[in-house]
């Protein structure tokens, strides 16, 4: 990167500067002893050429659109196209969520994203005893394809991409999407979007379970194979670090565990399905958290692209540059938001969103100021969306590509993030892969230790959360309008589900479920059978019960 002459010159100037600092510090000591990132990476007082002297520009940095894609996948960055403005939505019934979708599209959102309620997330119908009191509370309730048709009513599926945050029942919800498109006369080759469909991170962090890890990954490989053959514009996995970070992981842990999860899926699709990596890898996508430590998050996202490019080319023998691209969505950190002084959350979200953009995200969700208290209101969602639009169209950060490249600090921090992430990845390799590591409780314990340490630091005021442990207002009054889901939503959904069950052909439902059961037992790809089942109005739970019966149910062993 630098000539020896320049390094010598820099070293001399640095020594002179350090001597001057020592004199100054004697009079004005640093405010605190240890300066670290939120994840406890030590930060030097200053960075210079010596900190990145071993970097090779062509091999380690290069230009946008060039290996190792540190500076972004697209040669023109955001000059060619802004990231997708993809706000999360999902509440109550499918009809209500559809209204929110249309509102968001009207206000400038460019991609749809939906959350599902807990019964749907866990593969249960609204009429299950396990679902009582939960209908529509944390997302939209979907029981049958009739609900799904209401959800997508008036949405041009061949023009708008949709992201669905669904994991154990991902095959079922995607089958509903595919079947609905076909019934609208839209070929599967024309629809685009993402199913989260990342069960490994569920076992590690988020904890919505259905089947054990091995068959869960098999179902994911089924979607990869089906998408590769029939739905080429669909991202069949969103390999998610977001929930790992929300569970308390450090930035390095989020980076390492997420990418190692991705490698596990690649290895399974190659081994189980006989696919070549370049057949499916271009449609893999990722989902990261953008936390409050500005430069740490930028470095993490830049390092992620470089690690993935190296892994795909060197570890899996990929020849297609599209397979080397890490394409990812980012969401600002829900765990950084506070119920205390909630309007501070607007500032936190703006800072985190800016870090995501400077890190080169292709899609972004900005959290609403009130969602630590309740479902986001229309007003709060509009502020969150406007935050992205202001960053894109007013701040000037999109004018040049990867503007922080070459910063001594940013490049050094990026290198450190990558090195520490590879250490974790190799450790998991030595354990036999991510499923084996999960069975041993390794990532779970690493995250719980990190979360506990961070909480201790908050309690001791070693880390600051404004309004929580510093600048606290004793008599704070929070004037936030609460958006709540009325219990009448559950009554309405139960009536709707009962009506569907009355009018459907019960014999046809039983036949499609039996066909699915036999496919599971044979080890066939389940997607064609799922699509036929949802077309017959089989419910989410009826299909998931087949999985539970054939593959068994998973119970968290509770590792401590």
C-alpha positions as CSV (number, residue, x, y, z in Angstrom):
1,X,0.0,0.0,0.0
2,X,2.8,2.4,0.9
3,X,6.4,2.9,0.1
4,X,9.0,2.3,2.8
5,X,10.0,6.0,2.6
6,X,6.4,7.1,3.3
7,X,6.1,4.6,6.2
8,X,9.4,5.9,7.7
9,X,8.2,9.5,7.4
10,X,4.8,8.6,8.9
11,X,6.5,6.8,11.8
12,X,8.7,9.8,12.6
13,X,5.7,12.2,12.5
14,X,3.7,9.8,14.6
15,X,6.4,9.6,17.2
16,X,6.6,13.4,17.4
17,X,2.8,13.5,17.7
18,X,2.9,10.9,20.5
19,X,5.5,12.9,22.4
20,X,3.3,16.0,22.2
21,X,0.2,14.0,23.3
22,X,2.1,12.6,26.4
23,X,2.7,16.2,27.5
24,X,-0.9,17.1,26.9
25,X,-2.3,14.1,28.6
26,X,-0.3,14.8,31.7
27,X,-2.3,18.1,31.9
28,X,-5.6,16.8,30.4
29,X,-6.0,13.1,30.9
30,X,-8.3,11.1,28.6
31,X,-11.9,11.1,29.9
32,X,-11.8,7.3,30.4
33,X,-9.2,4.6,30.5
34,X,-10.5,2.2,27.8
35,X,-11.9,3.4,24.4
36,X,-13.7,0.5,22.8
37,X,-16.5,-0.2,20.3
38,X,-19.9,-1.4,21.6
39,X,-18.6,-4.9,21.0
40,X,-15.4,-4.2,23.0
41,X,-12.9,-4.0,20.2
42,X,-10.1,-1.7,21.4
43,X,-9.9,1.6,19.5
44,X,-6.5,3.4,19.2
45,X,-6.2,7.1,19.7
46,X,-5.2,7.6,16.1
47,X,-4.6,5.5,13.0
48,X,-2.0,5.9,10.2
49,X,-0.4,4.2,7.3
50,X,1.4,1.8,9.7
51,X,-2.0,0.2,10.6
52,X,-2.7,-0.9,7.1
53,X,0.8,-1.3,5.7
54,X,0.4,-5.0,4.9
55,X,-2.7,-4.5,2.7
56,X,-2.5,-5.1,-1.0
57,X,-4.7,-2.7,-2.8
58,X,-5.7,-5.0,-5.7
59,X,-6.2,-8.1,-3.5
60,X,-7.7,-6.5,-0.4
61,X,-9.6,-3.3,-1.6
62,X,-9.8,-2.9,-5.3
63,X,-12.8,-0.9,-6.8
64,X,-16.5,-1.4,-6.6
65,X,-17.7,-4.4,-8.7
66,X,-14.2,-6.0,-8.4
67,X,-13.1,-8.9,-6.3
68,X,-13.2,-9.0,-3.3
69,X,-16.2,-6.7,-3.4
70,X,-15.1,-4.9,-0.3
71,X,-16.4,-1.6,-1.8
72,X,-19.6,-3.0,-3.1
73,X,-21.0,-5.4,-5.7
74,X,-22.2,-2.7,-8.2
75,X,-19.7,-0.7,-10.2
76,X,-21.9,2.4,-9.9
77,X,-23.0,2.0,-6.3
78,X,-26.0,4.1,-5.4
79,X,-25.5,6.4,-8.4
80,X,-27.0,3.6,-10.5
81,X,-29.9,2.8,-8.0
82,X,-30.7,3.6,-4.4
83,X,-31.0,0.7,-2.0
84,X,-34.5,-0.7,-1.7
85,X,-36.6,1.1,0.9
86,X,-38.2,-1.9,2.6
87,X,-40.2,-1.1,5.7
88,X,-41.5,-3.9,7.9
89,X,-45.3,-4.3,8.1
90,X,-47.6,-6.9,9.5
91,X,-50.5,-6.6,12.0
92,X,-53.9,-8.0,12.7
93,X,-55.6,-9.5,9.6
94,X,-54.4,-9.8,6.1
95,X,-56.8,-7.1,5.0
96,X,-55.3,-4.6,7.6
97,X,-51.8,-5.4,6.6
98,X,-52.6,-5.0,2.9
99,X,-53.9,-1.5,3.7
100,X,-50.5,-0.7,5.4
101,X,-48.7,-2.1,2.4
102,X,-50.6,0.2,0.0
103,X,-50.0,3.2,2.4
104,X,-46.2,2.5,2.4
105,X,-46.0,2.1,-1.4
106,X,-47.9,5.4,-1.7
107,X,-45.4,7.2,0.6
108,X,-42.4,6.0,-1.4
109,X,-41.5,2.5,-0.2
110,X,-40.0,0.5,-3.0
111,X,-40.2,-3.1,-1.6
112,X,-42.6,-4.9,0.7
113,X,-41.8,-6.7,3.9
114,X,-44.1,-8.5,6.3
115,X,-44.1,-9.9,9.8
116,X,-46.3,-12.8,10.8
117,X,-48.0,-13.4,14.2
118,X,-46.6,-16.0,16.6
119,X,-49.0,-18.8,15.7
120,X,-48.1,-18.4,12.0
121,X,-44.4,-18.2,12.9
122,X,-44.7,-21.4,14.9
123,X,-46.8,-23.3,12.3
124,X,-50.1,-23.2,14.2
125,X,-53.5,-22.0,13.1
126,X,-55.6,-19.4,14.9
127,X,-58.0,-22.1,16.1
128,X,-55.2,-24.0,17.9
129,X,-55.3,-23.8,21.7
130,X,-51.7,-22.8,21.6
131,X,-52.6,-19.7,19.5
132,X,-55.2,-18.3,21.9
133,X,-54.7,-14.6,22.6
134,X,-51.9,-14.2,20.0
135,X,-53.8,-13.6,16.8
136,X,-52.4,-10.7,14.8
137,X,-50.5,-9.3,17.9
138,X,-47.0,-9.2,16.5
139,X,-47.7,-9.6,12.8
140,X,-50.3,-10.7,10.3
141,X,-52.3,-13.9,10.9
142,X,-52.2,-16.3,7.9
143,X,-54.1,-19.6,8.1
144,X,-55.0,-20.4,4.5
145,X,-54.3,-19.2,1.0
146,X,-57.5,-17.2,1.2
147,X,-55.8,-15.0,3.9
148,X,-52.8,-14.8,1.6
149,X,-54.9,-13.6,-1.3
150,X,-56.2,-10.8,0.9
151,X,-52.6,-9.9,1.9
152,X,-51.5,-9.4,-1.7
153,X,-54.7,-7.9,-3.0
154,X,-53.8,-5.2,-5.6
155,X,-50.1,-5.7,-5.3
156,X,-48.3,-6.3,-8.7
157,X,-46.4,-9.4,-7.8
158,X,-44.4,-9.2,-11.1
159,X,-43.2,-5.7,-10.3
160,X,-42.8,-5.5,-6.5
161,X,-40.5,-7.7,-4.5
162,X,-41.8,-9.0,-1.2
163,X,-39.8,-10.2,1.8
164,X,-41.5,-12.6,4.2
165,X,-40.0,-13.0,7.7
166,X,-40.9,-16.6,8.2
167,X,-38.8,-19.6,9.2
168,X,-40.2,-23.0,10.3
169,X,-43.2,-22.7,8.0
170,X,-41.3,-21.0,5.2
171,X,-42.1,-23.7,2.6
172,X,-45.9,-23.2,3.3
173,X,-45.9,-19.4,3.0
174,X,-43.8,-19.5,-0.1
175,X,-46.1,-22.1,-1.5
176,X,-49.0,-19.7,-0.9
177,X,-47.1,-16.9,-2.7
178,X,-46.3,-19.2,-5.7
179,X,-49.8,-20.6,-5.9
180,X,-51.3,-17.1,-5.7
181,X,-49.1,-15.8,-8.5
182,X,-50.0,-18.7,-10.7
183,X,-53.7,-18.2,-10.0
184,X,-53.3,-14.5,-11.0
185,X,-51.7,-15.6,-14.3
186,X,-48.2,-14.5,-13.3
187,X,-45.4,-17.1,-14.2
188,X,-43.1,-18.1,-11.3
189,X,-40.2,-16.9,-13.4
190,X,-41.6,-13.3,-13.0
191,X,-42.0,-13.1,-9.2
192,X,-39.2,-11.9,-7.0
193,X,-38.7,-11.6,-3.2
194,X,-37.2,-13.3,-0.2
195,X,-38.2,-15.8,2.4
196,X,-36.1,-15.6,5.5
197,X,-36.1,-19.4,5.8
198,X,-33.0,-19.5,8.1
199,X,-33.5,-22.1,10.7
200,X,-29.9,-22.2,12.0
201,X,-30.2,-18.8,13.5
202,X,-33.4,-19.9,15.1
203,X,-31.6,-22.6,17.0
204,X,-28.8,-20.1,17.8
205,X,-30.8,-17.0,18.8
206,X,-34.4,-16.4,17.9
207,X,-35.9,-19.7,19.1
208,X,-38.9,-20.3,16.9
209,X,-38.7,-24.0,16.4
210,X,-40.6,-26.8,14.7
211,X,-38.4,-29.7,13.6
212,X,-34.8,-30.7,14.6
213,X,-31.8,-29.0,12.9
214,X,-31.1,-31.8,10.3
215,X,-34.6,-32.0,8.7
216,X,-35.0,-28.2,9.0
217,X,-32.0,-27.7,6.9
218,X,-33.3,-30.4,4.4
219,X,-36.5,-28.3,4.0
220,X,-34.4,-25.2,3.3
221,X,-32.4,-27.1,0.6
222,X,-35.7,-28.1,-0.9
223,X,-36.5,-24.5,-1.4
224,X,-33.1,-23.7,-2.8
225,X,-33.5,-26.5,-5.4
226,X,-37.0,-25.5,-6.3
227,X,-36.1,-21.8,-6.6
228,X,-33.1,-22.6,-8.7
229,X,-35.2,-24.6,-11.2
230,X,-38.5,-22.7,-11.2
231,X,-38.4,-19.4,-9.4
232,X,-35.1,-17.9,-10.5
233,X,-35.7,-14.3,-9.2
234,X,-36.4,-15.5,-5.7
235,X,-34.0,-15.4,-2.8
236,X,-34.8,-18.6,-1.0
237,X,-32.8,-17.9,2.1
238,X,-32.1,-14.6,3.9
239,X,-29.2,-15.8,6.1
240,X,-29.9,-13.7,9.1
241,X,-27.4,-12.1,11.5
242,X,-30.0,-9.6,12.7
243,X,-31.5,-11.9,15.3
244,X,-28.1,-13.1,16.4
245,X,-27.2,-9.5,17.2
246,X,-30.5,-8.8,18.8
247,X,-29.9,-11.8,21.2
248,X,-26.8,-10.0,22.5
249,X,-24.0,-11.1,20.1
250,X,-21.1,-8.8,19.4
251,X,-20.5,-7.4,15.9
252,X,-17.8,-10.1,15.3
253,X,-20.1,-12.9,16.5
254,X,-22.9,-11.7,14.3
255,X,-20.5,-11.6,11.3
256,X,-18.9,-15.0,12.0
257,X,-22.0,-17.0,12.9
258,X,-24.1,-15.5,10.1
259,X,-21.5,-16.3,7.4
260,X,-20.8,-19.8,8.8
261,X,-24.6,-20.4,8.7
262,X,-24.4,-19.4,5.0
263,X,-21.6,-21.8,4.4
264,X,-23.5,-24.6,6.1
265,X,-26.4,-24.1,3.7
266,X,-24.1,-24.0,0.7
267,X,-22.5,-27.3,1.8
268,X,-25.9,-28.9,2.4
269,X,-27.3,-27.9,-1.0
270,X,-24.2,-29.3,-2.7
271,X,-24.1,-32.5,-0.7
272,X,-27.9,-33.2,-0.5
273,X,-29.1,-31.9,-3.9
274,X,-26.0,-32.4,-6.1
275,X,-26.2,-28.8,-7.2
276,X,-23.1,-26.9,-8.3
277,X,-22.5,-23.9,-6.2
278,X,-22.9,-21.5,-9.1
279,X,-26.4,-22.9,-9.8
280,X,-27.8,-21.4,-6.6
281,X,-25.3,-19.2,-4.8
282,X,-26.3,-16.0,-6.8
283,X,-29.7,-16.1,-5.2
284,X,-28.5,-16.4,-1.6
285,X,-29.0,-13.2,0.4
286,X,-28.1,-12.0,3.9
287,X,-29.7,-9.9,6.6
288,X,-27.6,-7.8,9.0
289,X,-28.2,-5.6,12.0
290,X,-26.9,-2.1,12.0
291,X,-26.2,-1.2,15.6
292,X,-25.3,2.1,17.2
293,X,-21.5,2.0,17.0
294,X,-21.1,3.8,13.7
295,X,-17.7,2.8,12.4
296,X,-17.9,-0.7,13.8
297,X,-21.0,-1.4,11.7
298,X,-19.5,0.0,8.5
299,X,-16.4,-2.1,9.0
300,X,-18.6,-5.2,9.7
301,X,-20.6,-4.8,6.5
302,X,-17.5,-4.2,4.4
303,X,-15.7,-7.2,5.9
304,X,-18.8,-9.4,5.3
305,X,-18.6,-8.9,1.5
306,X,-14.8,-9.7,1.5
307,X,-15.2,-12.8,3.6
308,X,-18.0,-14.2,1.5
309,X,-16.2,-13.5,-1.8
310,X,-13.1,-15.3,-0.6
311,X,-15.2,-18.2,0.8
312,X,-17.2,-18.7,-2.4
313,X,-14.2,-18.6,-4.7
314,X,-11.6,-20.3,-2.7
315,X,-13.5,-22.6,-0.4
316,X,-16.3,-23.8,-2.7
317,X,-14.6,-23.4,-6.1
318,X,-17.2,-20.9,-7.5
319,X,-16.4,-19.6,-11.0
320,X,-19.3,-17.1,-11.4
321,X,-18.6,-13.6,-10.0
322,X,-22.3,-13.4,-9.2
323,X,-21.8,-16.1,-6.6
324,X,-19.1,-14.1,-5.0
325,X,-21.4,-11.2,-4.4
326,X,-22.8,-10.9,-0.9
327,X,-26.2,-9.3,-1.3
328,X,-27.8,-8.1,1.9
329,X,-30.6,-6.3,3.6
330,X,-30.0,-4.3,6.8
331,X,-32.3,-3.3,9.6
332,X,-31.5,-0.8,12.3
333,X,-31.0,-2.3,15.7
334,X,-34.2,-2.9,17.7
335,X,-32.2,-3.7,20.7
336,X,-30.6,-0.2,20.7
337,X,-34.0,1.5,21.1
338,X,-35.3,2.5,24.5
339,X,-38.7,2.9,26.1
340,X,-37.2,5.8,28.0
341,X,-37.2,9.1,26.1
342,X,-38.4,7.3,22.9
343,X,-37.9,10.3,20.6
344,X,-34.2,9.7,21.1
345,X,-34.8,6.6,18.9
346,X,-35.2,8.8,15.8
347,X,-31.6,9.9,16.2
348,X,-30.4,6.3,16.9
349,X,-32.2,5.0,13.8
350,X,-30.9,7.8,11.6
351,X,-27.3,7.1,12.7
352,X,-27.6,3.3,12.2
353,X,-29.2,3.8,8.8
354,X,-26.4,6.0,7.7
355,X,-23.9,3.4,8.8
356,X,-25.8,0.8,6.8
357,X,-25.7,3.0,3.7
358,X,-22.0,3.8,4.1
359,X,-21.4,0.0,4.6
360,X,-23.1,-0.6,1.2
361,X,-26.4,-2.2,2.0
362,X,-28.7,-3.1,-0.9
363,X,-31.9,-2.9,1.1
364,X,-32.8,-1.2,4.3
365,X,-35.5,-1.1,7.0
366,X,-35.5,1.7,9.5
367,X,-37.1,1.1,12.9
368,X,-39.9,3.3,14.1
369,X,-39.4,5.4,17.3
370,X,-42.4,3.7,19.0
371,X,-41.8,0.0,18.3
372,X,-40.1,-0.7,21.6
373,X,-43.5,0.2,23.1
374,X,-46.1,-1.0,20.6
375,X,-46.8,-1.8,16.9
376,X,-45.5,1.2,14.9
377,X,-48.1,3.9,14.1
378,X,-48.5,5.3,10.6
379,X,-46.9,8.6,11.8
380,X,-43.8,6.8,13.3
381,X,-43.4,4.6,10.2
382,X,-43.5,7.7,8.0
383,X,-40.7,9.3,10.0
384,X,-38.7,6.1,9.7
385,X,-39.2,6.0,5.9
386,X,-38.4,9.7,5.5
387,X,-35.2,9.0,7.4
388,X,-34.0,6.8,4.5
389,X,-35.2,9.2,1.9
390,X,-33.4,12.1,3.5
391,X,-30.2,10.1,3.6
392,X,-30.6,9.1,0.0
393,X,-31.6,12.5,-1.5
394,X,-30.3,15.2,0.8
395,X,-27.1,14.2,2.6
396,X,-24.9,13.7,-0.5
397,X,-23.5,10.3,0.9
398,X,-24.7,8.6,-2.3
399,X,-22.7,10.8,-4.6
400,X,-19.5,8.8,-4.5
401,X,-19.1,5.0,-3.9
402,X,-17.7,3.7,-0.6
403,X,-16.5,7.2,0.5
404,X,-14.7,5.8,3.6
405,X,-12.4,3.5,1.6
406,X,-8.8,4.2,2.4
407,X,-9.5,5.6,5.8
408,X,-6.7,4.3,8.0
409,X,-9.2,3.6,10.8
410,X,-12.0,2.1,8.7
411,X,-9.6,-0.2,6.8
412,X,-7.8,-1.3,10.0
413,X,-11.1,-2.0,11.8
414,X,-12.4,-3.9,8.7
415,X,-9.3,-6.1,8.7
416,X,-9.6,-6.7,12.4
417,X,-13.3,-7.7,12.1
418,X,-12.5,-10.1,9.3
419,X,-9.6,-11.7,11.1
420,X,-11.6,-12.3,14.3
421,X,-14.6,-13.6,12.2
422,X,-12.4,-16.2,10.4
423,X,-11.1,-17.4,13.8
424,X,-14.7,-18.2,14.8
425,X,-15.4,-19.8,11.4
426,X,-12.4,-22.1,11.6
427,X,-13.3,-23.0,15.2
428,X,-16.8,-24.1,14.0
429,X,-15.2,-26.0,11.1
430,X,-13.1,-27.9,13.6
431,X,-16.3,-28.9,15.5
432,X,-17.7,-30.4,12.3
433,X,-19.8,-27.5,11.1
434,X,-22.6,-25.3,12.4
435,X,-25.1,-28.0,13.2
436,X,-22.5,-29.8,15.3
437,X,-21.6,-26.5,17.0
438,X,-25.3,-25.8,17.8
439,X,-25.6,-29.3,19.3
440,X,-22.6,-28.5,21.5
441,X,-24.2,-25.2,22.4
442,X,-21.2,-23.2,21.2
443,X,-22.7,-20.2,19.5
444,X,-25.5,-20.0,22.1
445,X,-23.1,-19.8,25.0
446,X,-20.8,-17.3,23.2
447,X,-23.8,-15.0,22.6
448,X,-25.2,-15.4,26.1
449,X,-21.8,-14.5,27.6
450,X,-21.5,-11.4,25.4
451,X,-25.1,-10.3,26.3
452,X,-24.4,-10.7,30.0
453,X,-21.1,-8.8,29.8
454,X,-22.8,-6.0,27.9
455,X,-25.6,-5.7,30.5
456,X,-23.0,-5.6,33.3
457,X,-21.3,-2.8,31.4
458,X,-24.6,-0.9,31.2
459,X,-25.3,-1.4,34.9
460,X,-21.8,-0.2,35.8
461,X,-22.1,2.8,33.3
462,X,-19.1,1.6,31.4
463,X,-21.3,1.7,28.3
464,X,-23.8,4.6,27.9
465,X,-27.5,4.4,26.9
466,X,-28.9,7.9,27.0
467,X,-32.0,8.1,29.0
468,X,-31.3,4.7,30.7
469,X,-28.1,5.2,32.6
470,X,-27.2,8.8,31.8
471,X,-29.3,12.0,31.4
472,X,-32.2,10.2,33.0
473,X,-35.4,12.1,33.6
474,X,-37.0,11.0,36.8
475,X,-40.5,12.4,36.0
476,X,-40.5,11.5,32.4
477,X,-43.9,11.6,30.6
478,X,-44.1,9.6,27.4
479,X,-46.7,11.0,25.0
480,X,-46.8,8.2,22.4
481,X,-50.1,7.0,20.9
482,X,-50.3,3.2,21.3
483,X,-51.4,1.1,18.3
484,X,-52.9,-2.0,19.7
485,X,-54.6,-5.0,18.1
486,X,-58.2,-5.5,19.4
487,X,-59.2,-8.9,20.5
488,X,-62.0,-8.8,17.9
489,X,-59.4,-9.6,15.3
490,X,-59.1,-13.1,16.7
491,X,-62.8,-13.6,16.6
492,X,-63.0,-12.4,13.0
493,X,-60.0,-14.7,12.0
494,X,-61.6,-17.7,13.7
495,X,-64.8,-17.1,11.8
496,X,-62.9,-16.8,8.6
497,X,-60.9,-20.0,9.1
498,X,-64.1,-21.9,10.0
499,X,-65.8,-20.7,6.9
500,X,-62.9,-21.9,4.7
501,X,-62.9,-25.3,6.3
502,X,-66.6,-25.6,5.8
503,X,-66.5,-24.9,2.0
504,X,-63.3,-26.7,1.0
505,X,-63.2,-30.2,-0.3
506,X,-62.1,-32.2,2.7
507,X,-61.2,-35.3,0.7
508,X,-58.9,-33.3,-1.6
509,X,-57.2,-31.7,1.4
510,X,-56.6,-35.2,2.9
511,X,-55.2,-36.4,-0.4
512,X,-52.7,-33.5,-0.8
513,X,-51.6,-33.9,2.9
514,X,-51.0,-37.6,2.4
515,X,-49.0,-36.9,-0.8
516,X,-46.9,-34.4,1.2
517,X,-46.4,-37.0,4.0
518,X,-45.2,-39.6,1.5
519,X,-42.8,-37.1,-0.1
520,X,-41.3,-36.3,3.3
521,X,-40.8,-40.0,4.0
522,X,-39.2,-40.6,0.6
523,X,-36.9,-37.5,1.0
524,X,-38.5,-35.8,-2.1
525,X,-38.5,-32.1,-2.6
526,X,-41.6,-30.9,-0.6
527,X,-42.3,-27.7,-2.6
528,X,-44.6,-29.1,-5.4
529,X,-46.6,-31.0,-2.8
530,X,-46.9,-27.9,-0.6
531,X,-48.2,-25.9,-3.5
532,X,-50.9,-28.5,-4.2
533,X,-51.8,-28.6,-0.5
534,X,-52.3,-24.8,-0.2
535,X,-54.3,-24.7,-3.4
536,X,-56.7,-27.3,-1.8
537,X,-57.0,-24.8,1.2
538,X,-54.9,-26.9,3.6
539,X,-53.9,-24.7,6.5
540,X,-50.5,-23.7,7.7
541,X,-50.9,-26.0,10.8
542,X,-52.1,-29.0,8.8
543,X,-49.0,-28.9,6.6
544,X,-46.7,-28.2,9.5
545,X,-48.3,-31.0,11.5
546,X,-47.2,-33.3,8.7
547,X,-43.6,-32.1,9.2
548,X,-43.8,-32.6,12.9
549,X,-45.2,-36.1,12.5
550,X,-42.6,-37.2,10.0
551,X,-39.5,-35.3,11.2
552,X,-40.3,-34.9,14.9
553,X,-40.4,-31.8,17.1
554,X,-37.4,-30.0,18.5
555,X,-37.1,-28.9,22.1
556,X,-34.5,-26.5,23.2
557,X,-32.1,-28.3,25.5
558,X,-31.6,-25.2,27.5
559,X,-27.8,-25.1,27.5
560,X,-26.3,-23.0,30.3
